[in-house]
Amino acid sequence: MTETDGRTLAPWRGALRVVGAPIDRIDGPAKVSGRARYTTHVTPPGLLHAAVARSKVAAGTVRALDLSGAERLPGVRAVLAVAVPGQKIRFAGQDLAAVAATTPEIARAAVARIEVVVEPTPHVVTLDGAMADGAPRVHEDPVQARRTEGDDPTEVRGGGRVTGNVRPLPAFEHGDPDRAFARAAHVHEAVYETPVVLHSALEPHALTVAWDGDDAMTVWASTQSIFSVRDEMASIFGLSPERVTVICEHMGGGFGAKFGASAPGSRMGFIAGTLARKAGAPVRLALDRRAEQEVTGNRPSSRQRVRVAADGRGRVVALEVVSHGTAGVGTGAGVGRNAAHLYEKIPHRRVRAHDVFTHAGPGTAMRAPGHPQGAFALELALDELAAKIGADPLDLRIAHDRHPVRRREYELGRARFRWDDRRARARAARAAGARVRTGAGVAASIWGDFGRAKAARVTVAIERDGSVHVRNGVQDIGGGIATVLAAVVAEVLGRPVERVHVRYGASTLGRSVGSGGSQTTSSVAPAARVAAERARRALLEAVAEATGTPPGAVTLEAGGTVRVGPRRLSFEDACRLLDDDGIEAVGQRGPTRSDAPYPFPGGGRPQIGGVQFAAVEVDTWTGEVRCTHLTAVHDCGRVMNAKAAESQVAGGIMMGLGFALSEQRQVDPVHGRVLNADLERYKLPGFGELPEIDVHFVPVETDANETGSLGIGEPATIPTAAAVACAVFDALGVPVRTLPITPDRVLAALRDGRAEAAP
């Protein structure tokens, strides 16, 4: 833990005055009034607009590139060749060239005048096609996995030798699965598939670069990691990091795709910075929706062959998952830790996953990389096994999950969701042959605390007028971290949240972490508490010195009143005793300490659980599925802001519903282009499709950091699609093993009748 004057700052215990209450977001008024400034609202003097010429073929070799037509167009100030003759094209949308012009329209017109000669070569965009003998090779050389701050820092990077387009990922094995399967009384085996899905943030990738001479720049970026942008731009242009200022006042979503200065499939930082340097003027590069959906990353697909076995007494004895998925030209098609570590009472477990390369835009981190895919296959397979052995799926999970918090969450959810009643009604509807049937399903999540020590420097200042200021360079991507900072400091100093002024969103305000991996709150909030405690102590010491009172006789009471011996001073009156400089204190989080009896796999970090229960209605005539109710029971250490935490879970559920019922990227196999690269044909769920959502948090006291706070962003979306799929199985009595669960797939499952009815 962090040391303050030789004393350890222990985590908070028990109820608090401010932290944990439902607090309105401090950035809410700016957003609803339209005052909030996003990246594309920033217009430095002389701003130019960039556009990028992109490949229209999925595979080929660049033979010639002629920029002269663009250069001659009035209003064009700079032109840049990104590709060179001889370069390989590996996916449609790949960068070829770029221009900067006085208006967006001129920039687009100039791009249309760029002549590119590409010699097409055979391409492959489907999983089966890429794995077939003689398939076109996507990569000739070994592939380096792309790392982002949204990735799990404990994930093993690397993998086996690429054979054709297939690259094995590190495998997991516990016990002797082959022997267990051979001896089992019941074995279920099936294939489960999930599609490539897209981040679809409402605000596209965008950045504006302005040079200050040749050795300094300012970058306004829509980013999940201000300091990753800073460090990447410094590296690209050979600058010292302190010569790069990055600003992100507000942003409109990222979900894992907005780390660094570039998109996963586009060299945005290099393009904007180089054009700005050549033109001698600021340049804005903002992607249009097609580029956003083609080149900025995605959640990889999966095809998982699952085997799960039980003995004669109904105990699950073996589990095996063999998965192949595509992240396009990129890596990361794993399936998380669900099968390997969620149900650890299953004695024999094996997981083998593979990247399959295709000529499509690269995958990247997307809200719990691999875990939603893994949860879907694992949980539905368990339900199908439960049907074969006549077991209640919820009881089966409780019997095989070692984690005490998650076992408690199952029981709480059983009561809140009315599991037994809903399951009974589903059986009755199936037996009666009802047209519209109901079903209930349950699934779980596994995640960990990835908060980092000394990754954030938070400054708390107290001025002579009694005002309190907090500074940190963290970006608030929608999770409400700025409000958490205000709440933590308000708690320590006894101030109302609205009297704590938070500055954030700029690299000049102090080092911070990226917003990914559910690490933001558990990295930054503890640093804020340490800084606030130091500022509090400095204030009391200053008051004691100014009044000639023994230091031990000066205390800060609830509400901010300062007791000086027998007297009481208001916070403002106490601050008037400070000198002109006021007080400024800096804090950082200490090292992680875990007291969890069942830590996250790999040890040293608390495990974060969570279970979700879904209720659905299925029209057996039309195949339409509607999720009507979802109960989410989660733990995230100490809840810092009840309102924001519930909102995070609701957002994760909404994303999970899209994964379950409507979202999938469609690629034309002939031309290799994304067919639904917009928000009309790419089907995101709307508010009218949301179920009634019931969120409940299980309080867990942890010594992981000075506030006891853990993350909730990823765990909130992991089990949603799996729970919905299990509920559809309960309603129909047959499973739909491919996401999204569309009407045609429901009708096909009913027609085929592929499995035993749920009990």
WOQUIBEL-V792691 format. One record per pair of residues at least 6 apart in sequence whose ideal C-beta (glycine too) atoms are under 7 Angstrom apart, sorted by the first residue. I is the first residue (numbers start at 1). J is the second residue. D is the distance in Angstrom with one decimal. If there is no record, write none. Layout:
# WOQUIBEL-V792691
i = {I:I}
j = {J:J}
d = {D:D}
This chain:
# WOQUIBEL-V792691
i = {1:1:1:1:1:2:2:2:2:2:2:4:4:4:9:9:9:11:11:11:11:11:12:12:12:13:16:17:17:18:18:18:18:19:19:19:19:20:20:20:20:21:22:22:23:23:23:23:23:25:25:25:26:26:26:26:27:27:27:30:36:37:37:38:38:38:38:38:39:39:39:39:39:39:40:40:40:42:42:44:44:44:46:46:47:47:48:48:48:48:48:48:48:48:49:49:49:49:49:49:50:50:50:50:50:50:50:50:50:50:51:51:51:51:51:51:52:52:52:52:53:53:53:53:53:53:54:54:54:54:54:55:55:55:55:55:55:56:57:57:57:57:57:58:58:58:58:58:58:58:59:59:59:59:59:59:59:59:60:60:60:60:60:61:61:61:61:61:61:62:62:62:62:62:62:62:62:63:63:63:63:64:64:65:65:65:65:65:65:66:67:67:67:67:69:69:69:70:70:70:70:70:70:70:71:73:73:73:73:75:75:75:75:76:76:76:76:77:77:77:77:77:78:78:78:78:78:79:80:80:80:80:80:80:81:82:82:82:82:82:82:83:83:83:89:90:90:90:91:91:91:91:91:91:92:92:92:93:93:93:93:93:94:95:95:96:97:98:98:99:99:99:100:100:100:100:101:101:121:122:123:123:123:124:124:124:124:124:125:125:125:125:125:125:126:126:127:127:127:127:127:129:130:130:130:130:130:131:131:131:131:135:135:137:137:138:138:138:138:138:139:139:142:143:143:143:145:145:145:146:146:146:146:147:148:148:148:148:148:149:149:149:149:149:149:150:150:150:150:150:150:150:151:151:151:152:152:152:153:153:154:156:158:159:159:159:159:159:160:160:165:165:166:166:167:167:168:169:169:169:169:171:171:172:172:172:173:174:174:175:175:175:176:177:177:177:177:177:180:180:180:180:181:181:181:181:184:184:184:184:184:185:185:185:186:186:186:186:186:187:187:188:188:188:188:188:189:189:190:190:190:190:191:191:191:191:192:192:192:192:192:192:193:193:193:193:194:194:194:194:194:195:195:195:195:196:196:196:196:196:196:197:197:197:197:197:197:198:198:198:198:199:199:199:199:199:199:200:200:200:201:201:201:201:202:202:203:203:203:203:204:204:204:204:205:205:205:205:205:205:205:206:206:206:206:206:207:207:207:207:207:207:207:207:208:208:208:208:209:209:209:209:209:209:209:210:210:210:210:211:211:211:212:215:215:216:217:217:217:218:218:219:219:219:219:220:221:221:221:221:222:222:222:223:223:223:223:223:224:224:224:224:224:224:224:224:225:225:225:225:226:226:226:226:226:226:227:227:227:227:228:228:228:229:229:229:230:230:230:230:231:232:232:232:233:233:233:233:234:234:234:236:236:236:237:245:245:246:247:247:248:248:249:251:251:253:254:255:255:256:256:256:256:256:257:257:257:257:257:259:259:261:261:262:262:262:263:263:263:264:264:264:264:264:265:265:265:265:266:268:271:272:272:275:276:276:287:289:289:289:290:290:293:293:293:293:294:294:294:295:297:297:297:298:298:298:298:299:299:300:300:300:300:300:300:301:301:302:302:302:302:302:303:303:303:304:304:304:304:305:306:306:306:306:307:308:308:308:308:308:308:309:309:310:310:310:310:311:314:314:316:316:316:317:317:317:318:318:319:319:319:320:321:321:321:321:322:323:323:323:324:324:325:325:326:326:326:327:327:327:327:328:328:328:328:328:329:329:329:330:330:330:331:332:332:333:333:333:333:334:334:335:335:335:335:336:336:336:337:337:338:338:338:338:338:339:339:339:339:340:340:341:341:342:342:342:343:343:344:345:345:345:346:359:360:365:367:367:367:367:368:368:368:368:371:371:372:372:372:372:372:375:375:375:375:375:376:376:376:376:379:379:379:380:380:380:380:380:380:382:382:382:383:383:383:383:384:384:386:386:386:386:387:387:387:387:387:388:390:391:392:393:393:394:394:394:394:397:397:397:398:398:401:402:403:403:403:404:404:405:405:405:405:406:406:406:408:409:409:409:409:409:410:412:412:412:413:413:413:413:416:416:416:417:417:419:419:422:422:422:423:423:425:426:426:426:426:426:426:429:429:430:430:430:435:435:435:436:436:437:437:437:437:438:438:438:438:439:439:439:439:439:439:439:440:440:440:440:441:441:441:441:441:441:441:441:442:442:442:442:443:443:443:443:443:444:444:444:444:445:445:445:445:445:446:446:447:447:447:447:447:448:448:448:448:448:449:449:449:449:449:449:449:449:449:450:450:450:451:451:451:451:451:451:451:452:452:452:453:453:453:453:454:454:455:455:456:456:456:456:456:456:456:456:456:456:457:457:457:457:457:458:458:458:458:458:458:458:458:459:459:459:459:459:460:460:460:460:460:460:461:461:461:461:462:462:462:462:462:462:463:463:464:464:464:464:464:465:466:466:466:467:468:468:468:468:468:468:469:469:470:470:470:470:470:470:471:471:471:472:472:472:472:472:472:473:473:473:473:473:473:473:474:474:474:474:474:474:475:475:476:476:476:477:479:479:479:479:479:480:480:481:481:481:482:482:483:483:484:484:484:484:485:485:485:486:486:486:487:487:487:488:488:488:488:488:489:489:489:490:490:490:492:492:492:492:493:493:493:494:494:494:494:494:494:495:495:503:512:513:513:513:513:518:518:518:518:519:521:521:521:522:522:522:522:522:523:525:525:525:526:526:526:526:527:527:527:528:529:529:530:530:530:531:531:531:534:534:535:535:536:538:538:539:539:540:540:540:541:542:542:542:543:543:543:543:543:544:544:544:546:547:549:549:553:554:554:554:555:556:557:560:561:561:561:562:562:562:589:589:590:590:592:592:592:592:593:593:594:594:594:594:595:595:596:596:596:598:599:599:599:600:600:606:606:606:608:608:608:608:608:609:610:610:610:610:610:611:611:612:612:612:612:612:612:613:613:613:614:614:614:614:614:615:615:615:616:616:616:616:616:616:616:616:617:617:618:618:618:618:618:620:622:623:623:623:623:624:625:625:625:625:627:627:627:628:628:629:629:630:630:630:631:632:632:632:632:633:633:634:634:634:634:634:635:635:635:636:636:636:636:636:637:637:637:637:637:637:638:638:638:639:639:640:645:645:646:648:648:648:649:649:649:650:650:652:652:652:652:653:653:653:654:654:655:656:656:656:657:657:657:657:658:658:659:659:660:660:660:660:660:660:660:661:661:661:661:662:662:662:663:663:663:663:664:665:665:666:666:667:667:668:676:701:702:702:704:721:725:725:728:728:729:729:730:732:732:733:733:734:734:734:734:734:735:735:735:736:736:736:738}
j = {8:9:590:593:706:9:530:588:589:590:706:530:533:534:530:533:706:703:705:706:707:708:638:707:708:701:491:491:558:487:490:491:497:487:488:491:640:638:639:640:642:642:642:643:483:487:497:641:643:480:483:644:482:483:486:502:36:476:482:36:250:249:250:203:222:250:251:252:206:207:208:220:221:222:206:284:286:208:220:208:210:282:281:282:282:284:77:100:101:102:279:281:282:283:100:101:103:104:107:284:98:99:100:107:271:272:275:283:284:285:98:99:107:108:110:111:95:98:111:271:96:97:98:111:114:116:93:94:95:96:291:89:92:93:94:96:118:92:89:92:118:120:672:91:92:123:125:359:671:672:89:90:120:121:122:123:136:359:89:118:119:120:121:86:88:89:118:119:121:83:84:85:86:87:89:116:118:85:117:118:119:85:117:81:83:85:96:97:116:115:79:81:97:114:113:114:115:76:79:99:110:111:113:114:79:106:109:110:113:101:102:103:106:99:101:106:110:100:101:102:279:281:99:100:275:278:279:99:97:98:271:274:275:278:97:95:96:97:98:267:271:95:96:97:118:138:329:359:265:328:329:359:360:361:294:672:673:265:291:294:295:361:265:266:267:116:114:271:275:107:110:111:107:275:279:283:107:110:136:136:136:359:672:130:135:136:358:359:358:359:360:667:669:672:358:669:301:303:324:326:356:135:165:326:356:357:358:165:166:324:356:164:165:164:165:165:329:357:358:359:162:357:162:162:167:331:157:331:332:264:330:331:364:157:259:260:364:365:516:225:228:259:514:516:517:224:256:259:365:514:516:517:365:369:517:369:450:517:450:517:602:170:170:167:168:169:170:355:167:168:356:357:354:356:354:355:354:334:353:354:355:351:352:340:350:351:350:348:349:347:348:349:348:318:320:348:349:350:309:317:318:348:187:307:309:318:309:310:311:317:318:310:311:312:309:310:385:388:389:307:309:308:381:384:385:388:306:307:306:381:384:737:303:304:305:737:304:306:376:377:380:737:302:303:737:738:301:302:373:376:739:301:664:665:739:298:299:300:301:326:665:298:299:659:663:664:665:293:298:665:682:255:256:257:296:297:366:679:682:684:252:253:254:255:252:253:222:251:252:253:286:287:289:292:222:258:263:268:287:292:296:222:284:285:286:287:219:220:221:261:268:269:272:285:220:282:283:284:217:219:272:273:276:282:283:217:218:276:282:217:276:277:218:239:243:243:233:244:273:245:247:229:233:244:246:247:229:246:248:261:248:251:258:229:248:251:258:475:254:258:259:475:477:514:515:516:259:260:514:515:246:248:473:475:507:512:473:507:511:512:259:260:514:246:260:261:241:244:246:507:241:260:261:269:244:261:269:273:240:241:244:269:270:273:273:507:508:507:505:506:475:505:505:475:477:478:477:366:367:364:365:366:367:516:264:296:297:364:366:514:516:268:269:268:269:270:295:296:297:296:297:330:362:364:295:296:361:362:295:285:285:283:285:283:282:283:296:677:678:679:677:678:674:677:678:682:361:674:677:361:362:363:364:361:363:366:665:363:366:325:326:327:332:333:363:325:326:323:325:333:335:373:323:324:325:321:323:335:377:322:321:377:378:381:320:316:318:319:381:382:385:317:318:316:317:385:389:317:389:391:346:396:400:346:347:348:346:348:339:346:349:350:335:339:351:377:352:335:353:354:354:356:333:356:333:356:358:333:355:362:363:358:360:361:362:363:357:360:362:362:363:364:355:363:369:353:355:356:363:353:370:353:370:373:374:370:371:374:446:601:371:374:375:378:446:349:351:374:378:349:351:446:601:401:444:446:400:401:402:400:401:402:400:672:667:516:655:713:714:717:447:714:717:718:445:718:656:659:717:718:721:443:445:718:719:722:721:722:725:739:443:722:726:722:725:726:729:735:737:393:396:397:393:726:729:758:735:755:392:393:396:759:755:756:757:758:759:756:759:759:759:442:726:410:414:419:442:410:442:444:407:410:407:598:598:607:609:597:598:609:635:698:700:444:609:611:698:609:610:611:633:698:611:633:696:698:611:613:631:633:631:694:696:613:631:440:613:438:440:615:440:730:438:437:438:439:440:730:731:437:438:437:733:757:619:620:621:617:619:618:620:731:732:615:616:617:731:616:618:727:728:729:730:731:613:615:727:730:614:723:724:725:726:727:729:730:611:613:723:726:612:719:722:723:726:609:610:611:719:609:610:715:718:719:607:609:518:608:714:715:718:600:605:606:607:608:522:592:600:605:606:608:704:710:711:517:518:519:519:522:523:589:592:704:705:513:519:523:589:590:591:592:588:589:513:523:472:474:511:512:513:523:524:527:588:589:510:511:527:586:588:470:472:510:524:527:528:531:587:471:510:531:584:586:470:489:531:532:535:585:469:582:583:584:468:535:539:575:582:583:575:582:575:576:578:580:582:575:571:572:575:501:489:493:495:499:500:501:501:503:485:486:489:500:502:528:503:509:510:485:504:509:510:512:524:504:506:507:509:510:511:512:481:504:512:513:520:524:505:515:482:504:505:515:515:520:644:648:713:641:644:520:521:524:502:504:641:644:521:525:640:641:502:524:528:497:500:502:497:640:641:525:528:529:532:707:500:528:532:496:497:500:529:532:533:536:532:536:560:556:557:558:559:560:571:560:571:509:524:519:520:523:524:711:712:713:714:711:640:709:711:704:705:709:710:711:589:640:707:709:589:705:706:707:587:588:589:587:706:707:587:588:706:585:586:587:585:587:583:585:556:583:585:574:583:554:555:556:551:577:578:583:554:562:564:574:577:550:551:554:577:564:564:565:565:562:563:564:563:562:563:571:568:570:571:569:571:574:705:706:705:706:604:605:704:705:703:704:604:605:606:704:702:703:606:607:702:607:605:606:607:606:607:702:704:710:635:636:710:711:715:635:633:634:635:715:719:633:719:630:631:632:719:720:723:630:631:723:627:630:723:724:727:628:629:727:625:626:627:628:724:727:728:731:626:628:625:728:731:732:746:750:743:743:744:746:747:743:661:728:741:746:657:691:724:691:692:691:692:653:691:693:694:649:653:693:695:696:698:649:697:712:715:716:697:698:700:645:697:710:711:712:700:702:704:708:709:710:707:708:709:645:697:709:697:712:695:712:713:716:695:712:716:693:695:713:716:717:720:693:716:720:685:690:717:717:720:721:685:689:720:724:684:685:721:739:720:721:724:725:739:740:741:685:724:740:741:683:685:740:682:683:684:740:740:674:676:675:676:674:675:675:682:708:708:710:710:739:736:741:736:741:735:758:758:749:750:757:758:749:750:753:754:755:749:754:755:745:746:749:745}
d = {4.5:5.8:4.4:6.6:6.6:5.3:5.0:6.7:6.8:3.6:6.2:7.0:6.4:6.3:6.1:6.3:5.1:5.5:6.8:5.9:6.4:4.2:6.5:6.1:5.8:6.3:5.6:6.2:6.3:5.1:4.8:4.5:6.2:5.2:6.3:4.8:5.7:6.7:5.3:6.8:6.2:6.3:4.3:3.8:5.8:5.7:5.8:4.8:6.0:5.3:4.9:6.8:5.8:4.9:5.6:6.4:6.9:6.5:5.9:4.2:4.5:5.0:6.4:6.1:6.9:5.2:6.7:6.3:4.4:6.5:6.5:5.1:6.1:4.4:5.3:6.9:5.4:5.5:4.5:6.9:5.1:4.2:4.3:6.2:5.0:6.0:5.5:4.3:6.3:6.3:5.7:5.2:6.8:4.9:6.9:6.0:6.2:4.4:4.8:5.7:5.8:6.8:5.0:6.2:6.5:6.0:5.6:5.2:6.5:4.0:6.8:5.8:3.8:5.0:7.0:4.6:5.8:4.7:6.9:6.5:4.6:4.4:6.9:4.7:4.7:6.6:4.9:6.3:6.4:6.2:6.8:4.8:5.8:6.5:4.4:5.9:6.6:6.2:6.1:6.3:5.6:5.0:6.8:5.8:4.7:4.0:6.4:4.1:7.0:2.5:5.9:6.4:6.8:4.8:6.6:3.6:6.6:4.8:4.4:4.4:5.4:4.4:5.1:6.6:6.0:6.9:6.9:4.8:6.7:4.9:6.8:5.6:6.7:4.6:6.6:6.8:5.7:6.0:4.4:6.7:5.3:6.1:4.0:5.5:6.4:6.6:6.9:6.4:5.5:4.1:4.8:6.2:6.1:5.8:3.3:6.5:6.5:5.9:5.2:5.2:4.0:6.8:4.8:5.1:5.1:6.6:6.4:4.8:6.3:4.9:4.5:6.5:4.0:5.6:4.8:6.6:4.9:5.3:6.3:6.9:4.1:6.6:6.9:4.4:4.7:4.0:3.9:5.1:6.3:4.7:6.4:5.6:5.7:7.0:5.2:4.3:5.9:5.6:6.1:6.4:6.5:6.7:4.6:6.9:6.0:6.2:4.8:5.9:6.9:6.1:5.4:5.3:5.3:5.3:6.7:4.8:4.9:6.3:6.4:3.7:4.5:5.8:7.0:5.5:5.6:5.4:5.1:4.7:6.2:5.4:4.3:5.9:6.8:4.1:5.1:4.8:4.1:5.8:6.9:4.2:5.9:4.0:5.1:4.8:5.2:5.2:5.7:5.9:5.1:5.6:5.3:4.7:5.5:5.2:6.9:6.0:6.5:6.1:6.4:5.5:5.6:6.0:4.3:6.7:5.1:6.3:4.8:6.7:6.2:6.8:5.9:6.3:6.0:6.9:6.6:5.4:6.0:3.8:6.3:5.9:6.9:5.8:6.7:6.9:6.8:6.0:5.1:4.4:6.9:6.5:6.0:6.7:6.7:7.0:4.0:6.9:6.4:5.1:6.7:5.1:5.8:5.2:3.3:4.9:6.9:6.8:4.2:5.7:3.5:7.0:2.9:5.8:5.3:6.5:7.0:6.9:6.8:6.1:5.7:6.9:5.0:4.5:6.8:5.3:5.8:4.8:6.3:6.9:6.5:3.8:5.7:4.3:5.4:5.5:6.4:4.3:5.2:5.3:4.5:6.3:6.5:6.6:4.8:4.4:6.9:4.4:4.7:6.8:4.7:5.0:3.5:6.6:5.7:4.9:5.3:4.4:6.7:4.5:6.4:4.8:3.7:4.0:6.2:6.5:5.2:5.0:3.5:6.4:6.2:5.8:6.3:6.5:5.4:4.3:6.4:4.5:6.9:5.5:5.3:6.4:4.5:5.3:6.2:5.2:4.4:5.9:7.0:4.5:6.2:6.4:6.7:6.0:6.4:6.9:5.2:6.6:4.9:6.2:6.3:3.7:6.3:4.8:6.8:5.0:6.8:4.4:6.0:4.8:4.6:5.9:4.7:5.4:3.7:6.6:6.2:5.1:6.7:6.4:4.7:7.0:4.3:6.5:4.7:5.9:4.6:6.3:6.4:5.4:5.2:5.6:6.3:4.7:6.7:4.4:6.7:6.3:6.0:6.6:6.4:5.9:6.1:3.3:5.8:6.3:4.7:5.6:5.5:6.0:2.7:5.9:6.1:4.6:6.7:4.4:6.3:6.5:5.0:6.4:4.7:6.4:5.5:4.9:7.0:6.9:3.8:6.9:5.8:6.5:4.2:6.6:6.2:6.9:5.6:6.0:4.4:5.9:6.9:4.2:5.9:5.3:4.5:4.8:4.4:6.6:5.6:6.5:4.9:6.6:3.8:5.0:5.6:5.7:6.9:6.2:5.7:4.4:6.7:5.6:6.8:4.6:6.9:6.0:5.8:6.6:4.8:5.0:5.0:6.0:5.6:6.8:6.6:4.7:6.2:5.1:5.3:6.8:5.1:6.3:4.2:4.5:5.5:6.5:5.4:5.5:4.6:5.6:4.9:6.9:3.1:6.9:4.7:5.6:5.5:5.2:5.3:7.0:6.8:6.2:6.4:6.5:5.3:4.8:5.7:4.7:6.2:4.7:5.6:4.7:4.6:4.9:5.7:4.7:4.3:5.8:5.0:5.0:5.5:6.3:6.5:4.5:4.9:5.9:5.4:6.5:5.8:5.6:5.9:4.5:6.4:4.8:4.5:5.0:4.8:6.5:5.4:6.4:5.3:5.7:5.1:6.2:3.6:4.4:5.8:6.0:6.7:5.0:4.1:5.5:6.9:6.0:6.5:6.5:2.8:4.6:4.8:7.0:5.6:4.2:6.9:6.2:4.0:6.5:4.7:4.3:3.3:6.6:4.6:5.2:4.7:5.6:6.0:5.2:4.2:4.6:6.0:4.1:6.9:6.8:5.2:6.6:4.4:7.0:5.8:3.8:6.9:6.6:5.2:5.1:5.5:5.1:6.3:6.1:3.2:6.6:5.1:6.9:6.3:6.7:4.0:4.7:5.9:3.9:5.9:3.9:4.2:4.8:5.3:5.3:3.9:6.6:5.8:4.3:6.7:5.2:6.6:5.5:4.3:6.3:4.0:4.7:5.3:5.2:6.8:4.3:4.5:6.4:7.0:5.0:5.2:6.5:5.0:5.5:4.3:5.2:6.4:6.1:5.3:5.2:5.3:5.4:4.9:7.0:5.5:6.9:6.2:6.3:7.0:4.3:5.9:5.1:4.8:4.6:6.5:4.5:4.8:6.7:4.9:4.9:4.4:6.7:4.7:5.2:3.3:6.5:6.0:4.7:4.8:4.9:6.2:6.1:2.9:5.5:3.6:5.1:5.0:5.9:6.3:6.9:5.1:2.9:4.8:6.8:5.1:5.1:6.1:6.7:4.8:6.8:6.8:4.7:4.2:5.4:5.0:5.2:3.6:3.8:3.5:3.9:5.5:5.9:6.2:3.9:5.0:4.8:6.3:6.5:5.0:6.0:5.0:6.1:4.9:6.0:4.7:6.9:6.0:4.9:4.2:5.6:4.8:4.2:6.8:5.7:5.5:5.5:5.9:6.3:6.3:6.8:5.8:5.1:6.7:3.7:6.0:5.0:6.9:4.5:6.7:5.9:6.2:5.5:5.8:5.7:6.8:5.3:5.4:4.1:5.3:4.6:5.9:6.3:4.1:3.9:5.7:6.6:5.0:5.8:6.5:5.8:6.8:6.5:6.3:6.9:4.8:4.7:5.5:6.8:5.9:5.6:6.9:4.4:5.0:6.8:6.8:4.8:6.6:4.9:5.8:5.8:5.3:7.0:7.0:6.5:6.7:6.3:6.2:5.9:5.4:6.4:6.8:6.6:5.8:5.1:5.8:5.9:4.8:6.4:5.7:6.9:7.0:5.2:5.2:6.1:6.0:6.1:3.8:6.4:6.1:6.1:6.7:4.6:4.2:5.7:5.6:5.2:6.5:6.9:5.4:5.0:5.5:4.5:5.3:6.3:6.3:4.0:4.1:6.2:6.5:6.9:3.9:5.9:5.3:6.7:5.8:6.8:5.3:4.8:6.1:4.9:5.8:4.4:5.8:6.2:5.3:6.6:6.6:5.6:5.6:5.7:5.3:5.3:6.3:4.3:6.7:6.6:6.8:5.6:5.8:5.1:6.8:4.2:6.0:7.0:3.5:2.9:6.7:5.4:5.4:5.5:5.0:4.7:6.5:6.7:2.8:3.3:6.9:5.8:6.3:5.0:5.8:6.4:6.0:3.7:3.5:4.1:6.2:6.9:6.8:4.7:5.5:6.6:4.3:4.5:3.6:4.7:6.6:6.7:6.4:4.4:5.2:4.5:6.9:3.2:4.7:6.9:5.8:6.2:5.6:6.9:7.0:4.9:4.6:6.4:5.3:4.7:6.6:4.3:6.4:4.2:5.2:3.0:4.4:6.8:6.6:6.9:5.8:6.2:6.3:5.1:5.2:5.7:4.4:6.5:4.7:6.7:4.7:5.1:6.1:6.7:6.3:4.4:5.6:5.3:4.6:4.6:6.6:6.6:4.2:4.9:6.7:5.8:5.8:6.6:4.6:6.4:6.6:4.2:4.5:4.7:5.3:4.4:5.7:6.2:6.3:5.2:5.6:5.7:4.2:4.9:4.4:5.3:4.4:6.2:6.6:4.7:5.7:5.5:5.8:6.1:5.5:4.4:6.9:4.5:5.6:5.9:5.1:6.9:5.6:6.8:5.4:3.6:4.3:6.6:6.3:6.0:5.7:6.4:4.9:6.8:4.9:6.9:5.2:6.7:5.3:6.3:4.6:6.5:4.9:4.5:5.7:6.6:5.7:5.7:4.9:5.3:6.3:6.9:5.8:5.1:4.3:5.2:6.4:4.5:5.6:5.3:3.9:6.9:6.7:5.4:5.5:6.0:4.7:6.2:6.8:4.6:6.7:6.5:6.8:6.0:6.3:6.1:3.7:5.3:6.3:6.1:4.9:5.1:5.8:6.3:5.8:5.4:4.7:5.8:5.2:6.7:5.0:5.0:4.3:5.1:5.7:6.3:6.0:5.3:4.4:5.2:6.5:6.6:5.1:5.9:4.5:6.4:4.7:5.0:6.3:3.7:5.7:5.6:6.0:5.8:6.5:5.8:6.8:5.8:5.4:3.6:6.9:5.3:6.8:5.7:6.2:5.8:6.0:4.5:6.6:2.5:6.5:4.6:4.7:6.1:6.1:5.0:6.1:6.8:5.7:5.1:5.3:5.8:5.9:6.1:4.8:5.0:3.9:4.1:3.9:5.0:4.9:5.0:4.8:6.7:5.0:5.4:3.0:6.5:6.0:5.0:5.7:3.1:3.7:6.1:5.3:4.0:6.0:4.7:6.1:6.8:5.8:4.7:7.0:6.3:6.0:6.4:5.5:7.0:5.2:6.0:6.2:5.2:5.5:6.8:4.4:4.4:4.0:5.5:5.4:5.5:4.9:6.7:6.9:5.4:4.9:5.7:5.7:3.8:5.2:6.5:6.9:4.6:6.5:4.0:5.6:6.6:7.0:6.5:6.5:6.1:5.6:6.8:4.9:6.3:5.9:5.7:5.0:5.8:6.4:4.8:4.5:6.0:6.8:5.9:5.9:6.3:5.7:6.5:4.3:5.2:5.1:6.2:6.3:6.2:5.5:6.7:5.3:5.5:6.8:3.9:6.7:4.4:6.7:5.3:6.6:6.2:6.9:4.8:4.5:5.8:4.7:6.9:4.4:6.3:5.7:5.1:3.9:4.7:4.5:5.1:4.1:6.2:5.8:6.5:5.3:6.5:6.3:4.3:5.7:5.8:4.9:5.6:5.2:6.1:4.5:6.2:6.4:6.2:5.9:3.0:6.4:3.7:4.3:5.5:5.9:6.0:5.5:6.4:6.0:4.4:5.6:5.2:6.8:5.2:4.8:5.7:4.9:5.3:4.5:5.2:6.4:6.9:5.0:5.0:6.4:6.2:5.9:6.3:6.0:6.7:6.7:4.5:4.7:6.7:6.8:4.7:6.3:4.1:5.6:4.9:6.6:5.0:5.1:3.6:6.2:4.0:5.2:5.0:5.3:5.3:6.6:5.8:4.7:5.1:5.8:5.7:4.8:6.5:4.3:5.3:6.8:7.0:2.8:3.5:6.8:5.9:6.7:5.2:6.0:6.3:4.9:4.7:2.4:5.0:5.0:7.0:6.2:6.9:5.5:4.8:4.4:6.3:6.6:3.7:4.1:6.4:6.2:6.2:6.1:7.0:6.9:5.2:5.6:3.9:6.1:5.2:6.9:6.1:6.6:6.1:5.7:6.1:6.8:4.3:4.9:5.7:6.7:5.4:4.5:6.0:5.2:6.8:6.5:6.3:6.6:6.5:5.7:5.7:4.6:5.9:4.9:6.5:6.2:3.5:5.7:4.8:6.4:5.5:5.7:5.4:6.6:6.9:5.5:5.1:6.0:4.8:5.9}
